[in-house]
Amino acid sequence: MLDEVQCGIGRTGKWFVYQHAGFLPDVMTLAKGLGSGVPIGACLARGDAAHVFKPGSHGSTFGGNSLACAAALATLDIVEQDGLLANALAMGALIRDGLASGLAGVQGCVRSAAAD
């Protein structure tokens, strides 16, 4: 099970953090960035894990009401249409490189983006 509440929806340059690590979780939770400020939460499951929850067996404080779902769909469209994944990758590299440069000589502090 992977918690993507804080870091999912493109914040790391990929839709989900697990994509950087090269594995596929059985269960993934989403929130925060999914609704661009409108409260929404989601739990995605695959394989055997997808059969654990039956209709009506799981509730959510910020579940799928019409407003929240519309906000989530708009968020996903904008992330894709505006190239925000590529922008997040570029900004992440810029920040890492700036930190590496600024902390050059401080042992063990920062790895350069080139090391990734």
All heavy atoms as an XYZ file, in Angstrom:
806
protein
N       0.848     -1.176      0.000
C       0.000      0.000      0.000
C       0.886      1.230      0.000
O       1.865      1.295      0.731
C      -0.900     -0.002      1.229
C      -1.851      1.138      1.260
S      -3.098      0.890      2.533
C      -4.135      2.254      2.170
N       0.556      2.171     -0.839
C       1.370      3.367     -1.004
C       0.524      4.608     -0.771
O      -0.567      4.738     -1.323
C       1.952      3.382     -2.422
C       2.958      4.464     -2.715
C       4.204      4.274     -1.867
C       3.331      4.433     -4.180
N       1.035      5.513      0.047
C       0.344      6.763      0.354
C       0.882      7.858     -0.562
O       2.023      8.285     -0.423
C       0.584      7.117      1.817
C      -0.126      8.393      2.241
O      -0.687      9.094      1.373
O      -0.110      8.690      3.440
N       0.079      8.281     -1.519
C       0.454      9.344     -2.454
C      -0.278     10.650     -2.134
O      -0.365     11.532     -2.977
C       0.135      8.907     -3.887
C       0.978      7.762     -4.391
C       2.226      8.190     -5.132
O       2.521      9.410     -5.200
O       2.920      7.317     -5.648
N      -0.811     10.770     -0.922
C      -1.592     11.952     -0.547
C      -0.760     13.228     -0.677
O      -1.208     14.219     -1.244
C      -2.173     11.802      0.879
C      -2.731     13.114      1.391
C      -3.237     10.717      0.896
N       0.458     13.222     -0.181
C       1.299     14.424     -0.190
C       2.041     14.631     -1.502
O       2.324     15.756     -1.878
C       2.343     14.341      0.939
C       1.755     14.297      2.317
C       1.152     15.624      2.748
O       1.434     16.679      2.198
N       0.296     15.567      3.739
N       2.387     13.547     -2.173
C       3.335     13.667     -3.280
C       2.790     13.235     -4.637
O       3.486     13.347     -5.636
C       4.592     12.877     -2.950
S       4.240     11.184     -2.451
N       1.559     12.761     -4.709
C       1.005     12.303     -5.980
C       0.505     13.429     -6.861
O       0.620     14.607     -6.545
N      -0.051     13.087     -7.972
C      -0.644     13.989     -8.957
C       0.413     14.940     -9.535
O       0.213     16.141     -9.661
C      -1.860     14.766     -8.405
C      -2.806     13.846     -7.651
C      -2.605     15.482     -9.533
C      -3.414     12.713     -8.467
N       1.557     14.386     -9.883
C       2.560     15.112    -10.646
C       3.538     15.966     -9.883
O       4.398     16.608    -10.482
N       3.461     16.000     -8.589
C       4.329     16.897     -7.820
C       5.807     16.544     -7.933
O       6.658     17.386     -7.655
C       3.909     16.894     -6.349
C       2.569     17.546     -6.139
C       2.154     17.399     -4.698
N       0.947     18.162     -4.459
C       0.088     17.867     -3.517
N       0.290     16.845     -2.726
N      -0.983     18.599     -3.356
N       6.123     15.308     -8.310
C       7.521     14.878     -8.408
C       7.983     14.744     -9.850
O       9.088     14.288    -10.106
C       7.731     13.525     -7.707
O       6.995     12.526     -8.422
C       7.306     13.578     -6.257
N       7.139     15.144    -10.806
C       7.497     15.041    -12.208
C       6.936     13.798    -12.881
O       7.056     13.630    -14.083
N       6.348     12.938    -12.116
C       5.609     11.792    -12.641
C       4.252     11.829    -11.944
O       4.098     12.445    -10.904
C       6.334     10.483    -12.349
C       7.675     10.396    -13.080
C       8.174      8.986    -13.167
C       9.526      8.944    -13.829
N       9.459      8.663    -15.241
N       3.268     11.144    -12.522
C       1.947     11.178    -11.901
C       2.010     10.725    -10.455
O       1.382     11.313     -9.582
C       0.954     10.319    -12.684
C       0.431     11.015    -13.894
C       0.763     10.770    -15.189
C      -0.507     12.095    -13.922
N       0.089     11.637    -16.018
C      -0.706     12.458    -15.274
C      -1.207     12.790    -12.942
C      -1.570     13.471    -15.659
C      -2.073     13.798    -13.335
C      -2.249     14.136    -14.668
N       2.801      9.674    -10.194
C       2.888      9.095     -8.848
C       4.343      8.785     -8.518
O       5.133      8.438     -9.396
C       2.034      7.827     -8.745
C       0.622      8.031     -9.196
C       0.170      7.499    -10.381
C      -0.258      8.807     -8.446
C      -1.135      7.711    -10.824
C      -1.557      9.036     -8.877
C      -1.998      8.484    -10.065
N       4.695      8.878     -7.251
C       6.070      8.650     -6.815
C       6.545      7.230     -7.124
O       7.691      7.019     -7.487
C       6.219      8.951     -5.301
C       7.567      8.498     -4.786
C       6.053     10.438     -5.066
N       5.645      6.250     -7.023
C       6.079      4.874     -7.276
C       6.675      4.725     -8.672
O       7.515      3.863     -8.913
C       4.927      3.884     -7.060
C       3.927      3.804     -8.194
C       4.195      3.021     -9.315
C       2.725      4.492     -8.144
C       3.284      2.952    -10.362
C       1.819      4.422     -9.183
C       2.103      3.649    -10.293
O       1.208      3.581    -11.320
N       6.307      5.584     -9.618
C       6.836      5.492    -10.975
C       8.329      5.804    -11.036
O       9.012      5.368    -11.941
C       6.057      6.420    -11.902
C       4.615      5.972    -12.069
C       3.763      6.979    -12.793
O       3.736      8.161    -12.441
N       3.062      6.520    -13.816
N       8.847      6.539    -10.064
C      10.293      6.789     -9.984
C      11.013      5.540     -9.498
O      12.178      5.341     -9.814
C      10.598      7.936     -9.011
C      10.156      9.278     -9.488
N      10.831      9.996    -10.440
C       9.095     10.042     -9.123
C      10.215     11.152    -10.649
N       9.159     11.196     -9.861
N      10.339      4.733     -8.708
C      10.972      3.570     -8.078
C      10.826      2.288     -8.893
O      11.483      1.299     -8.603
C      10.389      3.360     -6.681
N       9.958      2.296     -9.893
C       9.838      1.142    -10.761
C       9.068     -0.035    -10.198
O       9.381     -1.179    -10.491
N       8.079      0.207     -9.376
C       7.211     -0.867     -8.903
C       5.770     -0.401     -8.997
O       5.500      0.775     -9.207
C       7.556     -1.291     -7.468
C       7.203     -0.263     -6.429
C       5.976     -0.303     -5.781
C       8.087      0.742     -6.086
C       5.637      0.649     -4.833
C       7.760      1.694     -5.134
C       6.530      1.648     -4.516
N       4.837     -1.325     -8.853
C       3.424     -1.006     -8.943
C       2.739     -1.439     -7.649
O       2.716     -2.622     -7.334
C       2.796     -1.732    -10.138
C       1.346     -1.427    -10.454
C       1.167      0.044    -10.803
C       0.890     -2.288    -11.624
N       2.202     -0.484     -6.887
C       1.553     -0.848     -5.618
C       0.214     -1.543     -5.861
O      -0.417     -1.354     -6.894
C       1.346      0.500     -4.933
C       1.233      1.469     -6.056
C       2.140      0.962     -7.138
N      -0.203     -2.339     -4.882
C      -1.517     -2.976     -4.933
C      -2.617     -2.000     -4.542
O      -3.730     -2.081     -5.050
C      -1.561     -4.188     -3.996
C      -0.640     -5.291     -4.468
O      -0.546     -5.506     -5.692
O      -0.013     -5.940     -3.620
N      -2.292     -1.072     -3.627
C      -3.256     -0.082     -3.151
C      -2.549      1.267     -3.086
O      -1.396      1.349     -2.667
C      -3.806     -0.451     -1.750
C      -4.783      0.606     -1.250
C      -4.451     -1.826     -1.759
N      -3.258      2.310     -3.486
C      -2.681      3.647     -3.458
C      -3.748      4.636     -2.997
O      -4.892      4.579     -3.452
C      -2.202      4.011     -4.870
C      -1.531      5.341     -4.975
S      -0.739      5.605     -6.593
C      -2.102      5.454     -7.712
N      -3.382      5.519     -2.080
C      -4.299      6.552     -1.614
C      -3.899      7.896     -2.218
O      -2.726      8.203     -2.371
C      -4.307      6.655     -0.083
O      -2.971      6.916      0.381
C      -4.827      5.379      0.546
N      -4.903      8.690     -2.551
C      -4.706     10.020     -3.132
C      -5.587     11.017     -2.401
O      -6.631     10.662     -1.878
C      -5.119     10.030     -4.610
C      -4.428      9.069     -5.550
C      -5.131      9.071     -6.900
C      -2.980      9.437     -5.705
N      -5.181     12.268     -2.399
C      -5.986     13.361     -1.848
C      -5.283     14.661     -2.225
O      -4.618     14.712     -3.240
C      -6.154     13.222     -0.337
N      -5.393     15.658     -1.408
C      -4.780     16.982     -1.553
C      -4.681     17.457     -2.997
O      -5.541     18.166     -3.474
C      -3.441     17.038     -0.842
C      -3.589     16.779      0.643
C      -2.372     17.193      1.392
C      -2.511     16.792      2.823
N      -2.731     17.877      3.715
N      -3.623     17.111     -3.711
C      -3.411     17.597     -5.072
C      -4.456     17.142     -6.067
O      -4.598     17.727     -7.136
N      -5.207     16.127     -5.740
C      -6.208     15.598     -6.661
C      -7.312     16.609     -6.961
O      -7.811     16.667     -8.070
C      -6.812     14.306     -6.081
C      -7.841     13.563     -6.921
C      -7.260     13.151     -8.268
C      -8.342     12.338     -6.171
N      -7.668     17.427     -5.992
C      -8.761     18.381     -6.177
C      -8.344     19.824     -6.277
O      -9.191     20.705     -6.299
N      -7.053     20.101     -6.328
C      -6.553     21.485     -6.424
C      -7.182     22.400     -5.386
O      -7.619     23.509     -5.690
C      -6.787     22.051     -7.829
O      -5.998     21.365     -8.775
N      -7.253     21.939     -4.171
C      -7.801     22.747     -3.082
C      -9.204     22.354     -2.667
O      -9.647     22.693     -1.581
N      -9.931     21.654     -3.518
C     -11.250     21.139     -3.157
C     -11.027     19.792     -2.469
O     -10.370     18.920     -3.030
C     -12.154     20.971     -4.397
C     -13.469     20.317     -4.029
C     -12.391     22.319     -5.053
N     -11.522     19.604     -1.271
C     -11.265     18.355     -0.543
C     -11.835     17.125     -1.262
O     -13.028     17.068     -1.557
C     -11.980     18.558      0.789
C     -12.169     20.026      0.922
C     -12.311     20.544     -0.478
N     -10.937     16.188     -1.558
C     -11.329     14.903     -2.145
C     -10.275     13.870     -1.754
O      -9.104     14.201     -1.588
C     -11.475     14.978     -3.685
C     -12.034     13.650     -4.233
C     -10.182     15.372     -4.362
C     -12.443     13.704     -5.694
N     -10.698     12.666     -1.591
C      -9.791     11.559     -1.320
C     -10.162     10.397     -2.207
O     -11.301     10.259     -2.635
N      -9.175      9.559     -2.521
C      -9.430      8.385     -3.346
C      -8.530      7.248     -2.902
O      -7.419      7.473     -2.417
C      -9.173      8.708     -4.816
N      -9.027      6.053     -3.057
C      -8.245      4.852     -2.764
C      -8.347      3.968     -4.007
O      -9.441      3.575     -4.404
C      -8.809      4.143     -1.537
S      -7.898      2.649     -1.095
N      -7.210      3.702     -4.628
C      -7.167      2.887     -5.835
C      -6.563      1.540     -5.478
O      -5.595      1.475     -4.713
C      -6.299      3.549     -6.908
C      -6.852      4.804     -7.566
C      -6.862      5.969     -6.618
C      -6.056      5.134     -8.802
N      -7.116      0.470     -6.018
C      -6.609     -0.871     -5.733
C      -6.640     -1.710     -7.003
O      -7.453     -1.479     -7.899
C      -7.446     -1.530     -4.647
N      -5.747     -2.688     -7.055
C      -5.688     -3.583     -8.205
C      -5.514     -5.014     -7.726
O      -5.173     -5.259     -6.573
C      -4.550     -3.192     -9.146
C      -3.183     -3.402     -8.534
C      -2.060     -3.017     -9.508
N      -0.802     -3.501     -8.985
C      -0.274     -4.680     -9.285
N      -0.867     -5.482    -10.126
N       0.868     -5.055     -8.744
N      -5.737     -5.957     -8.618
C      -5.526     -7.363     -8.300
C      -6.388     -7.820     -7.139
O      -7.537     -7.392     -6.989
N      -5.819     -8.700     -6.305
C      -6.549     -9.226     -5.151
C      -6.999     -8.128     -4.202
O      -8.068     -8.223     -3.591
C      -5.697    -10.240     -4.383
C      -5.481    -11.527     -5.159
O      -6.290    -11.813     -6.077
O      -4.502    -12.234     -4.863
N      -6.205     -7.074     -4.082
C      -6.555     -5.975     -3.177
C      -7.831     -5.267     -3.623
O      -8.558     -4.721     -2.793
C      -5.403     -4.977     -3.101
N      -8.120     -5.288     -4.907
C      -9.316     -4.612     -5.417
C     -10.592     -5.288     -4.943
O     -11.657     -4.673     -4.944
C      -9.282     -4.576     -6.943
N     -10.497     -6.532     -4.514
C     -11.683     -7.272     -4.086
C     -11.938     -7.179     -2.578
O     -12.917     -7.713     -2.091
C     -11.561     -8.728     -4.517
C     -11.358     -8.859     -5.998
N     -12.345     -8.565     -6.912
C     -10.262     -9.200     -6.710
C     -11.866     -8.744     -8.130
N     -10.610     -9.124     -8.039
N     -11.059     -6.492     -1.857
C     -11.213     -6.369     -0.406
C     -12.411     -5.486     -0.062
O     -13.216     -5.831      0.793
C      -9.927     -5.813      0.246
C     -10.154     -5.508      1.720
C      -8.775     -6.809      0.066
N     -12.516     -4.344     -0.735
C     -13.632     -3.437     -0.492
C     -14.796     -3.799     -1.406
O     -14.636     -3.916     -2.617
C     -13.235     -1.984     -0.755
C     -12.246     -1.441      0.223
C     -11.007     -1.007     -0.198
C     -12.553     -1.349      1.569
C     -10.094     -0.493      0.694
C     -11.651     -0.834      2.472
C     -10.412     -0.402      2.037
N     -15.946     -3.932     -0.827
C     -17.181     -4.178     -1.583
C     -17.989     -2.879     -1.593
O     -17.801     -2.024     -0.726
C     -18.003     -5.287     -0.906
C     -17.254     -6.588     -0.700
C     -17.022     -7.281     -2.020
C     -16.384     -8.643     -1.776
N     -15.235     -8.891     -2.559
N     -18.883     -2.708     -2.548
C     -19.711     -1.492     -2.569
C     -20.388     -1.263     -1.210
O     -20.986     -2.175     -0.652
C     -20.736     -1.783     -3.662
C     -20.032     -2.736     -4.581
C     -19.179     -3.597     -3.666
N     -20.211     -0.053     -0.691
C     -20.817      0.308      0.584
C     -19.989     -0.025      1.808
O     -20.351      0.342      2.920
N     -18.841     -0.696      1.631
C     -18.042     -1.093      2.793
C     -16.975     -0.066      3.160
O     -16.268     -0.233      4.138
C     -17.369     -2.455      2.548
O     -16.382     -2.347      1.529
N     -16.845      0.987      2.380
C     -15.806      1.969      2.640
C     -16.392      3.359      2.433
O     -16.973      3.645      1.391
C     -14.622      1.746      1.689
C     -13.490      2.678      1.927
N     -13.370      3.860      1.236
C     -12.447      2.611      2.766
C     -12.271      4.481      1.652
N     -11.702      3.748      2.571
N     -16.225      4.216      3.416
C     -16.685      5.593      3.310
C     -15.505      6.530      3.363
O     -14.385      6.137      3.666
N     -15.746      7.787      3.064
C     -14.679      8.769      3.067
C     -15.242     10.124      3.467
O     -16.310     10.523      2.994
C     -14.060      8.866      1.676
O     -13.153      9.941      1.610
N     -14.512     10.817      4.317
C     -14.895     12.170      4.692
C     -14.944     13.064      3.463
O     -15.840     13.876      3.294
C     -13.883     12.749      5.713
O     -13.843     11.887      6.841
C     -14.283     14.150      6.140
N     -13.961     12.905      2.596
C     -13.880     13.722      1.384
C     -14.065     12.832      0.162
O     -13.260     12.820     -0.749
C     -12.542     14.458      1.327
C     -12.318     15.368      2.488
C     -11.255     15.181      3.339
C     -13.198     16.411      2.734
C     -11.049     16.029      4.411
C     -13.003     17.267      3.808
C     -11.924     17.065      4.649
N     -15.123     12.085      0.138
C     -15.397     11.156     -0.946
C     -15.815     11.854     -2.220
O     -15.662     13.054     -2.397
N     -16.412     11.088     -3.095
C     -16.674     11.555     -4.442
C     -17.976     12.269     -4.661
O     -18.815     11.780     -5.403
N     -18.177     13.423     -4.043
C     -19.367     14.212     -4.373
C     -19.159     14.889     -5.733
O     -18.051     14.905     -6.272
C     -19.677     15.228     -3.266
C     -18.567     16.230     -3.077
O     -18.285     17.035     -3.966
N     -17.914     16.187     -1.915
N     -20.200     15.432     -6.293
C     -20.137     15.989     -7.656
C     -19.113     17.111     -7.794
O     -18.358     17.155     -8.768
C     -21.513     16.501     -8.081
O     -22.421     15.437     -8.124
N     -19.076     18.024     -6.847
C     -18.120     19.134     -6.913
C     -16.691     18.615     -6.845
O     -15.839     19.003     -7.649
C     -18.362     20.137     -5.776
C     -17.292     21.220     -5.648
C     -17.303     22.130     -6.868
C     -17.485     22.013     -4.375
N     -16.413     17.742     -5.890
C     -15.060     17.219     -5.727
C     -14.611     16.447     -6.960
O     -13.466     16.574     -7.411
C     -14.978     16.339     -4.484
N     -15.504     15.658     -7.527
C     -15.153     14.886     -8.724
C     -14.896     15.796     -9.918
O     -13.972     15.559    -10.707
C     -16.232     13.862     -9.036
S     -16.266     12.502     -7.849
N     -15.683     16.845    -10.069
C     -15.458     17.808    -11.152
C     -14.105     18.499    -10.973
O     -13.367     18.701    -11.947
C     -16.583     18.834    -11.193
N     -13.758     18.846     -9.737
C     -12.459     19.473     -9.463
C     -11.319     18.516     -9.779
O     -10.298     18.915    -10.352
C     -12.386     19.922     -8.008
N     -11.476     17.245     -9.418
C     -10.437     16.254     -9.694
C     -10.244     16.070    -11.198
O      -9.104     16.038    -11.689
C     -10.780     14.922     -9.032
N     -11.319     15.968    -11.935
C     -11.208     15.818    -13.392
C     -10.540     17.035    -14.029
O      -9.689     16.903    -14.914
C     -12.586     15.581    -14.011
C     -13.193     14.207    -13.742
C     -14.631     14.153    -14.248
C     -12.353     13.115    -14.368
N     -10.915     18.221    -13.567
C     -10.298     19.444    -14.087
C      -8.809     19.479    -13.748
O      -7.977     19.862    -14.586
C     -11.008     20.680    -13.530
N      -8.461     19.069    -12.543
C      -7.053     19.029    -12.129
C      -6.255     18.108    -13.035
O      -5.177     18.483    -13.528
C      -6.937     18.560    -10.669
O      -7.582     19.512     -9.828
C      -5.488     18.396    -10.246
N      -6.751     16.907    -13.262
C      -6.040     15.946    -14.105
C      -5.874     16.487    -15.524
O      -4.798     16.349    -16.127
C      -6.768     14.608    -14.106
C      -6.876     13.919    -12.746
C      -7.707     12.651    -12.858
C      -5.512     13.641    -12.140
N      -6.905     17.117    -16.053
C      -6.830     17.704    -17.397
C      -5.763     18.792    -17.463
O      -4.960     18.839    -18.399
C      -8.179     18.295    -17.813
C      -9.207     17.243    -18.182
O      -8.829     16.067    -18.419
O     -10.407     17.598    -18.226
N      -5.752     19.674    -16.478
C      -4.800     20.795    -16.473
C      -3.364     20.305    -16.324
O      -2.461     20.778    -17.012
C      -5.168     21.822    -15.383
C      -6.446     22.554    -15.790
C      -4.028     22.811    -15.134
C      -7.088     23.368    -14.680
N      -3.140     19.344    -15.434
C      -1.789     18.795    -15.272
C      -1.287     18.256    -16.605
O      -0.140     18.511    -16.999
C      -1.762     17.692    -14.187
C      -0.446     16.930    -14.207
C      -2.002     18.296    -12.808
N      -2.151     17.553    -17.308
C      -1.762     16.975    -18.589
C      -1.633     18.037    -19.682
O      -0.611     18.111    -20.370
C      -2.787     15.923    -18.995
C      -2.332     15.066    -20.151
C      -3.245     13.879    -20.336
O      -3.007     12.858    -19.662
O      -4.191     13.998    -21.144
N      -2.636     18.872    -19.845
C      -2.658     19.863    -20.930
C      -1.555     20.917    -20.804
O      -1.004     21.370    -21.812
C      -4.009     20.567    -20.983
C      -5.136     19.679    -21.427
C      -6.504     20.324    -21.213
O      -6.620     21.497    -20.858
N      -7.546     19.545    -21.426
N      -1.236     21.307    -19.585
C      -0.250     22.367    -19.382
C       1.177     21.849    -19.200
O       2.078     22.626    -18.905
C      -0.641     23.228    -18.178
C      -1.878     24.080    -18.440
O      -2.429     24.025    -19.559
O      -2.296     24.798    -17.514
N       1.386     20.544    -19.363
C       2.736     19.982    -19.259
C       3.347     20.121    -17.876
O       4.555     20.333    -17.740
N       2.525     20.017    -16.846
C       3.032     20.249    -15.493
C       3.968     19.152    -14.994
O       4.797     19.412    -14.119
C       1.864     20.456    -14.529
C       0.996     21.681    -14.839
C      -0.104     21.839    -13.799
C       1.831     22.944    -14.943
N       3.867     17.942    -15.542
C       4.814     16.890    -15.143
C       6.230     17.271    -15.575
O       7.173     17.203    -14.779
C       4.424     15.537    -15.741
C       3.076     14.980    -15.324
C       2.803     13.669    -16.048
C       2.998     14.785    -13.827
N       6.380     17.692    -16.824
C       7.695     18.102    -17.327
C       8.212     19.314    -16.562
O       9.409     19.409    -16.255
C       7.622     18.406    -18.825
N       7.319     20.231    -16.225
C       7.722     21.411    -15.459
C       8.217     21.016    -14.066
O       9.225     21.540    -13.590
C       6.574     22.411    -15.364
C       7.007     23.691    -14.692
O       7.872     24.397    -15.194
N       6.417     23.983    -13.550
N       7.508     20.096    -13.423
C       7.935     19.649    -12.091
C       9.299     18.968    -12.153
O      10.141     19.188    -11.279
C       6.897     18.698    -11.487
N       9.540     18.157    -13.180
C      10.860     17.532    -13.344
C      11.938     18.586    -13.526
O      13.007     18.512    -12.909
C      10.866     16.586    -14.548
C      10.299     15.200    -14.349
C      10.264     14.440    -15.672
C      11.086     14.423    -13.311
N      11.671     19.574    -14.373
C      12.650     20.628    -14.629
C      12.925     21.460    -13.377
O      14.083     21.761    -13.066
C      12.166     21.530    -15.767
N      11.877     21.829    -12.649
C      12.065     22.620    -11.435
C      12.785     21.814    -10.359
O      13.636     22.342     -9.636
C      10.721     23.120    -10.898
C      10.022     24.139    -11.786
S      10.990     25.657    -12.029
C      11.660     25.389    -13.663
N      12.469     20.530    -10.259
C      13.165     19.664     -9.306
C      14.649     19.580     -9.602
O      15.489     19.675     -8.702
N      14.993     19.428    -10.887
C      16.403     19.377    -11.284
C      17.091     20.708    -10.987
O      18.232     20.733    -10.499
C      16.520     19.028    -12.761
N      16.413     21.807    -11.262
C      16.970     23.134    -10.989
C      17.250     23.316     -9.492
O      18.323     23.793     -9.102
C      15.998     24.207    -11.483
C      16.440     25.654    -11.366
C      17.588     25.929    -12.328
C      15.276     26.581    -11.673
N      16.321     22.919     -8.668
C      16.492     23.034     -7.211
C      17.625     22.137     -6.730
O      18.493     22.566     -5.956
C      15.176     22.716     -6.476
C      14.153     23.815     -6.760
C      15.400     22.536     -4.980
C      12.736     23.470     -6.346
N      17.632     20.865     -7.200
C      18.700     19.943     -6.780
C      20.068     20.457     -7.199
O      21.029     20.426     -6.423
C      18.473     18.551     -7.362
C      17.499     17.714     -6.583
C      17.507     16.257     -7.011
N      17.361     16.072     -8.445
C      16.205     16.026     -9.094
N      15.081     16.157     -8.432
N      16.179     15.845    -10.386
N      20.172     20.943     -8.443
C      21.456     21.447     -8.926
C      21.886     22.690     -8.153
O      23.063     22.866     -7.838
C      21.393     21.742    -10.420
C      21.300     20.484    -11.267
O      21.551     19.371    -10.739
O      20.961     20.607    -12.457
N      20.926     23.571     -7.852
C      21.248     24.762     -7.061
C      21.720     24.410     -5.663
O      22.677     24.990     -5.155
N      21.069     23.433     -5.049
C      21.503     22.986     -3.727
C      22.884     22.338     -3.792
O      23.740     22.589     -2.945
C      20.493     22.000     -3.129
C      19.197     22.604     -2.616
C      18.187     21.511     -2.292
C      19.464     23.478     -1.401
N      23.094     21.507     -4.811
C      24.393     20.851     -4.961
C      25.501     21.878     -5.137
O      26.569     21.770     -4.532
C      24.361     19.886     -6.139
N      25.225     22.908     -5.936
C      26.213     23.959     -6.160
C      26.448     24.774     -4.886
O      27.582     25.045     -4.512
C      25.734     24.869     -7.289
O      26.607     25.941     -7.466
N      25.373     25.156     -4.241
C      25.485     25.976     -3.037
C      26.098     25.258     -1.855
O      26.682     25.879     -0.974
N      25.950     23.941     -1.842
C      26.491     23.156     -0.732
C      27.725     22.347     -1.126
O      28.127     21.434     -0.410
C      25.413     22.208     -0.189
C      24.207     22.908      0.441
C      23.112     21.898      0.774
C      24.610     23.681      1.685
N      28.323     22.719     -2.250
C      29.531     22.021     -2.701
C      30.575     22.049     -1.596
O      30.806     23.086     -0.968
C      30.067     22.673     -3.964
N      31.142     20.913     -1.325
C      32.162     20.817     -0.295
C      31.619     20.428      1.068
O      32.382     20.099      1.964
N      30.316     20.482      1.258
C      29.703     20.039      2.511
C      29.401     18.563      2.339
O      28.501     18.179      1.597
C      28.414     20.830      2.832
C      27.779     20.326      4.115
C      28.702     22.309      2.900
N      30.164     17.746      2.992
C      30.105     16.309      2.766
C      28.754     15.705      3.150
O      28.211     15.982      4.220
C      31.191     15.622      3.581
C      31.389     14.187      3.194
C      32.672     13.619      3.776
O      33.416     14.322      4.441
N      32.923     12.361      3.506
N      28.186     14.909      2.240
C      26.979     14.148      2.506
C      25.672     14.919      2.461
O      24.635     14.383      2.829
N      25.672     16.167      2.000
C      24.438     16.942      2.032
C      23.534     16.724      0.832
O      22.368     16.490      0.976
C      24.754     18.438      2.149
S      25.165     18.896      3.826
N      24.079     16.843     -0.378
C      23.229     16.855     -1.554
C      23.863     16.063     -2.674
O      25.066     16.138     -2.895
C      22.987     18.311     -2.047
C      22.156     18.320     -3.320
C      22.326     19.131     -0.975
N      23.024     15.324     -3.365
C      23.430     14.596     -4.561
C      22.993     15.407     -5.760
O      21.919     15.992     -5.765
C      22.655     13.266     -4.558
C      23.399     12.116     -5.018
C      22.620     10.869     -4.805
N      21.470     10.817     -5.715
C      20.516      9.934     -5.637
N      20.515      9.047     -4.690
N      19.531      9.921     -6.484
N      23.784     15.462     -6.806
C      23.386     16.222     -7.990
C      22.330     15.469     -8.777
O      22.209     14.252     -8.675
C      24.600     16.495     -8.879
O      24.959     15.321     -9.567
N      21.573     16.194     -9.582
C      20.540     15.578    -10.422
C      21.165     14.609    -11.410
O      20.544     13.636    -11.817
C      19.740     16.655    -11.146
N      22.394     14.853    -11.802
C      23.088     13.975    -12.745
C      23.289     12.581    -12.145
O      23.396     11.598    -12.867
C      24.421     14.573    -13.140
N      23.308     12.477    -10.821
C      23.494     11.188    -10.162
C      22.250     10.333    -10.238
O      22.284      9.129    -10.006
C      23.902     11.389     -8.706
N      21.094     10.947    -10.564
C      19.829     10.194    -10.646
C      19.776      9.402    -11.879
O      19.734      9.249    -12.831
C      18.624     11.121    -10.534
C      18.523     11.713     -9.133
O      19.041     11.098     -8.195
O      17.920     12.796     -9.007
